[in-house]
Amino acid sequence: MIRTVICDDHPVITQGLTSYLFEHEQIEVIGAAASAQTLRELLPVAETDVLLLDIQLPDGSGIELCGEVKRNYPHIQILGLSNLDDRNVILRMLNEGASGYVLKSAPMEEIVKAILNIYDGGVYLGEHAQKSFASSKPDVSEEIPPVTRREKEVLRYLAQGLSSTEIAEKMFVSPLTVDTHRRNLLQKFNVNKTVNLLQKAKDVGLIDG
């Protein structure tokens, strides 16, 4: 059985999914959470294989929560659920470790297909998400280069206006290490100034605008 948890603050969505998945011979819904905090309390006691995660929760961003879950429970496969088919939102979710993305309006059969696919190690984009990518002209400024967890930390602190020394203190590393991360980020985003780096990071949703 694929042990599945649903995290969504809309009871209709949670109840509808739970009821439908109850009939599936390979999938078992073992828990549900209506907020990020509830999910944090549930995961340590629920042996979860797949997490269906809403990207808009009442107490936080599902996108950021996705990254948090993957860091703490790397074995859990995450399927993003949303009403948004925005290319950048999808990219952000995948960049945080999600293995799939499906609109809430998708047929239940497609959600089942997505669960089975990501459980087997695949990546699944729903029909509308695929159309969003197809209708968007490739643009380098929209693409997210591979960024490590530590580099993301550096980006966030740079956006707060902290110096290399201040960032080093917060990250418990040397200022030299911070400068190395900064240089790597400048190279990855193909810019030569920190201000341009931060703008590009905002454009692709890695940091708040």
C-alpha positions in Angstrom: 0.0 0.0 0.0 1.1 3.5 -0.8 0.7 5.4 2.5 -0.6 8.8 1.6 -1.1 12.0 3.6 -3.2 15.0 2.4 -2.3 18.5 3.4 -5.0 20.9 2.3 -7.1 23.5 4.2 -10.2 22.9 2.1 -12.4 20.1 3.7 -14.2 19.5 0.4 -10.9 18.7 -1.3 -9.6 16.5 1.5 -12.8 14.6 2.0 -13.3 14.1 -1.8 -9.8 12.8 -2.2 -10.0 10.6 0.9 -13.3 9.1 -0.3 -12.1 8.4 -3.8 -8.7 7.0 -2.8 -10.3 4.7 -0.2 -11.6 2.6 -3.1 -8.1 2.2 -4.6 -6.4 -1.1 -3.8 -2.8 0.4 -3.9 -3.4 3.7 -2.0 -4.2 4.2 1.7 -4.9 7.7 3.1 -3.3 7.5 6.6 -3.8 11.1 7.6 -4.8 14.6 6.7 -3.7 18.1 7.8 -5.3 21.4 7.2 -2.3 23.5 8.0 1.5 23.5 7.9 1.8 23.1 11.7 -0.6 20.2 11.8 1.5 18.5 9.1 4.7 19.1 11.1 3.0 17.3 14.0 1.7 14.5 11.9 4.7 13.4 9.8 6.9 12.2 12.8 4.2 9.7 13.8 2.8 8.7 10.3 5.0 6.5 8.1 4.3 8.4 4.9 5.2 7.4 1.3 3.4 10.2 -0.6 2.3 13.7 0.4 -0.4 15.6 -1.4 0.5 19.2 -0.6 -1.5 22.3 -1.2 0.7 25.2 -2.1 -1.4 27.8 -0.3 -1.9 27.1 3.4 -3.4 29.3 6.1 -0.2 29.4 8.1 2.5 29.4 5.5 3.6 28.7 2.0 3.3 25.1 0.7 6.2 25.7 -1.5 8.5 26.5 1.4 7.0 23.6 3.4 7.8 21.3 0.5 11.5 22.0 0.9 11.3 21.6 4.6 9.6 18.2 4.3 12.1 17.0 1.8 15.0 18.0 4.0 13.5 16.2 7.0 11.9 13.3 5.2 13.8 12.8 1.9 12.0 9.5 1.2 8.6 11.1 1.0 7.4 11.8 -2.6 5.5 15.1 -2.8 2.7 16.0 -5.2 1.9 19.7 -5.4 -1.9 20.5 -5.5 -3.0 23.9 -6.6 -5.5 26.0 -8.4 -2.6 27.8 -10.1 -1.0 26.7 -13.3 1.6 29.5 -13.3 4.9 28.3 -14.8 7.1 30.0 -12.1 5.0 28.5 -9.3 5.4 25.0 -10.8 9.1 25.5 -11.2 9.5 26.7 -7.6 7.6 23.7 -6.3 9.8 21.3 -8.3 12.9 23.1 -7.3 11.9 22.6 -3.6 11.8 18.8 -4.2 8.3 18.0 -5.4 8.0 15.1 -7.8 4.8 16.3 -9.4 2.2 19.0 -9.8 -1.5 18.7 -10.5 -4.4 21.2 -10.5 -7.1 20.6 -8.0 -9.6 20.6 -10.9 -7.9 17.6 -12.4 -9.9 14.4 -12.7 -9.5 12.0 -9.7 -8.1 9.4 -12.1 -5.2 11.8 -13.0 -4.4 12.4 -9.3 -4.2 8.6 -8.8 -2.0 8.3 -11.9 0.3 11.0 -10.4 0.5 9.3 -7.0 1.5 5.9 -8.6 4.0 7.6 -10.9 5.9 9.6 -8.3 5.8 6.7 -5.9 7.7 4.7 -8.5 10.3 7.4 -8.7 8.9 9.3 -11.6 8.0 13.0 -12.1 4.4 13.9 -13.0 3.0 17.1 -14.4 -0.7 17.3 -14.8 -2.3 18.1 -18.2 -2.9 21.8 -17.4 0.6 22.2 -15.9 2.1 20.7 -19.1 0.0 23.2 -21.2 1.3 26.0 -19.0 4.9 25.0 -19.9 4.0 24.5 -23.6 2.4 27.9 -23.9 5.2 29.7 -22.2 8.1 30.6 -24.5 11.4 29.4 -23.1 13.1 32.3 -21.4 16.4 32.1 -19.6 15.2 34.6 -17.0 12.4 32.2 -16.0 14.5 29.1 -15.6 15.8 28.2 -12.2 19.4 27.0 -12.2 20.3 24.3 -9.7 20.8 25.9 -6.4 21.9 24.2 -3.2 20.2 24.5 0.2 23.2 26.6 1.5 23.1 28.8 -1.5 19.4 29.5 -0.9 20.3 30.5 2.6 22.9 32.9 1.3 20.4 34.4 -1.1 17.8 35.0 1.6 20.3 36.7 3.8 21.7 38.8 0.9 18.1 39.9 0.2 17.9 41.1 3.9 20.9 43.3 3.2 23.4 41.4 5.4 27.1 41.5 4.9 29.3 38.4 4.3 30.4 38.6 7.9 26.9 38.8 9.3 25.8 35.9 7.0 28.7 33.8 8.2 27.7 34.3 11.8 24.2 33.2 11.1 25.3 30.1 9.1 28.1 29.2 11.4 30.7 29.3 8.5 33.5 31.6 7.6 33.1 34.8 5.6 35.3 33.1 2.9 32.7 30.3 2.5 29.9 32.9 2.2 31.9 34.7 -0.5 32.4 31.4 -2.3 28.7 30.7 -2.3 28.1 34.3 -3.6 30.5 33.8 -6.5 28.9 30.5 -7.4 25.5 32.1 -7.4 26.7 35.0 -9.6 28.1 32.4 -12.0 24.9 30.3 -12.0 22.7 33.2 -12.7 25.1 34.7 -15.2 25.4 38.1 -13.5 28.3 40.1 -12.1 26.6 42.1 -9.4 24.7 41.1 -6.3 21.9 43.5 -7.0 21.3 41.7 -10.4 21.6 38.3 -8.7 18.9 39.2 -6.2 16.6 40.6 -9.0 16.9 37.3 -11.0 16.3 35.2 -7.9 13.2 37.3 -7.2 12.1 36.8 -10.9 12.1 33.0 -10.6 10.6 33.0 -7.1 13.6 31.8 -5.1 13.3 34.8 -2.8 10.3 37.1 -2.0 9.9 40.1 -4.1 
